[in-house]
Amino acid sequence: MPQSKPYKNKPDYDPGRFRYPIAFVKTTTVKNPSGGTSVTPVTVFSTKSIMLPVKDGAQAEIELGASNLNGDQYFVIRSGGSNTPDKAMRIEYDGKKYKIVAIIVQGQPQKYWKILSIKTD
């Protein structure tokens, strides 16, 4: 009988599933030539992702305010490089905007970020 590992935390996603282009946008304050300031959205980085639906009845998702009825999503992206998502950013996909409410590390060592997001418009 094969020896099983004490835990399995190695999600492997088919590379072909990373096909949804998303952008991580952060709002920054920019000085105007006239001396004033304006708030401007700036794209921090773009990547391709997997989109997964929010499951009905999952306690953690309910506590964070996510629901599949509202069009809320999980976006899964590859980790690595200098592009790191944070909760101060929002995700834009296909003209829709999503607020990031949770970033879950997946894989051992870390391979992916699974990002729970709530649709804002």
CORWO-V853716 format. One line per field, one symbol per residue. ss: DSSP state (@ for helix, = for strand, . for the rest). phi: phi as a letter, one per 40 degrees, with the letter a starting at -180 (. if undefined). psi: psi as a letter, one per 40 degrees, with the letter a starting at -180 (. if undefined). A space follows every 50 residues. Layout:
BEGIN
ss: ???
phi: ???
psi: ???
END
This chain:
BEGIN
ss: ..............@@@..============.....============== ===.....@@@@@....@@@..======...........====..===== ======.....========..
phi: .cccccabbbcbbcdcccbccbbcbbcbcbcccchcbacbcbccababbb bbccccgcdcccccgcacccgcacbbbcchgccbcacccbbbafgbbbcc babbcbgbcdbbbbbcbbcba
psi: hihiidihfghhihdeegehhihhhihihhhideeaiihhhhhdiiiiih hiihihehdddddeeiiedeeiihhhiiiiaehhiieeiihhhfeihhhh eihhhiihihdihhhhihhe.
END
